[in-house]
Amino acid sequence: MKPYDVIAIGELNVDLLLNRIDGFPEIGKEKFAGDMLLTLGSSTAIFAANSAALGVRTGFAGMIGRDMFGELVKRSLREKGVDTRFVIESDACATGATIVMNYGEDRANLTYQGAMDRMRFGDIDKELFTLTRHVHLSSIFMQSGLMEDLGELLRHARSQGVTVSLDTQWDPAETWNFDYRTLLPLVDVFLPNEKELMALTRRATVDEAIREVAPCLGNAAVVKCGSRGSLLVRRDGSVHALDACLNRHVVDAIGAGDSFNAGFVRCFVQGRPLEECQRLGNLIGAVSTTAAGGTGAFANREAVVRTAREVFGQEIDL
């Protein structure tokens, strides 16, 4: 029995969330926000925190600055039950930060990458690969050091018998320089959303993108389609569509995709059928939209079970 079910490897930053904004920002003009929240950010950190809330033994490997935001990140992860022994503190750069401007179910982000952009595979303690069953990676386009070493990392994980899930997230530069034909065969579960998949494959429709990427899959992919649910794709090209669990009163959609990933991976590391993983992913993604900040709905397992029952009419055993 390894001490971790999952170790998340990736970016760490704080999020400054602004809600109820009275219009879009304009140069030379002032706008007001009705609500503000400073909280743990980054897709990978939200995944890790919410995984721990689902009862997954979770660790984190990432880089922060030796500063007050870095302390907030580490404290927040620990409070969520995430082990931070593999988090690296740097004196050379500051902890990353993202300003998130929410507009209904959409948002605009402005990010300072800081330490997250510096981390390389060589910085990571390789012992973690002997201590976990699974590694999750996300937001690789925001981490140029990790992106450059991604093939090496994936091959090392495979050599240690560790399964891997990957959510590339959006490429802010929109160059989509990702060799999916070489890298995806080394990934057990690929977790893009539909826009990311079309951009990554340079295809005009989701169906075309699925046909392009399916032969490259190491095992399977799940394409997240927001309020339309998700598509489970196998290497043979077969697709299983599953409707979303709709929340009629969305607080915000921050972290919904990362929460989907947490639900899916929780089932995956237990060896459950992929369709069951997909069902839990859909539900946990929906639970995320009932509170602000990506992790707000995941105080503990009991809170998640209660929300699933009261809001979505579903019973889950965590």
Stockholm file with secondary structure:
# STOCKHOLM 1.0

chainA/1-318         MKPYDVIAIGELNVDLLLNRIDGFPEIGKEKFAGDMLLTLGSSTAIFAANSAALGVRTGFAGMIGRDMFGELVKRSLREKGVDTRFVIESDACATGATIVMNYGEDRANLTYQGAMDRMRFGDIDKELFTLTRHVHLSSIFMQSGLMEDLGELLRHARSQGVTVSLDTQWDPAETWNFDYRTLLPLVDVFLPNEKELMALTRRATVDEAIREVAPCLGNAAVVKCGSRGSLLVRRDGSVHALDACLNRHVVDAIGAGDSFNAGFVRCFVQGRPLEECQRLGNLIGAVSTTAAGGTGAFANREAVVRTAREVFGQEIDL
#=GR chainA/1-318 SS CCSEEEEEESCCEEEEEEEEESSCCCTTCCCCEEEEEEEECCHHHHHHHHHHHTTCCEEEEEEEESSHHHHHHHHHHHHTTCEEEEEEEESSSCCEEEEEEEETTEEEEEEECGGGGTCCGGGSCTTHHHHEEEEEEECGGGCHHHHHTHHHHHHHHHHTTCEEEEECCCCTTCCCCCCHHHHGGGCSEECCBHHHHHHHHTCSSHHHHHHHHGGGCSSEEEEECGGGCEEEEETTSCEEEECCCCCSSCSCCTTHHHHHHHHHHHHHHTTCCHHHHHHHHHHHHHHHTTSSTTTTTCSSHHHHHHHHHHHHCCCCCC
#=GC SS_cons         CCSEEEEEESCCEEEEEEEEESSCCCTTCCCCEEEEEEEECCHHHHHHHHHHHTTCCEEEEEEEESSHHHHHHHHHHHHTTCEEEEEEEESSSCCEEEEEEEETTEEEEEEECGGGGTCCGGGSCTTHHHHEEEEEEECGGGCHHHHHTHHHHHHHHHHTTCEEEEECCCCTTCCCCCCHHHHGGGCSEECCBHHHHHHHHTCSSHHHHHHHHGGGCSSEEEEECGGGCEEEEETTSCEEEECCCCCSSCSCCTTHHHHHHHHHHHHHHTTCCHHHHHHHHHHHHHHHTTSSTTTTTCSSHHHHHHHHHHHHCCCCCC
//
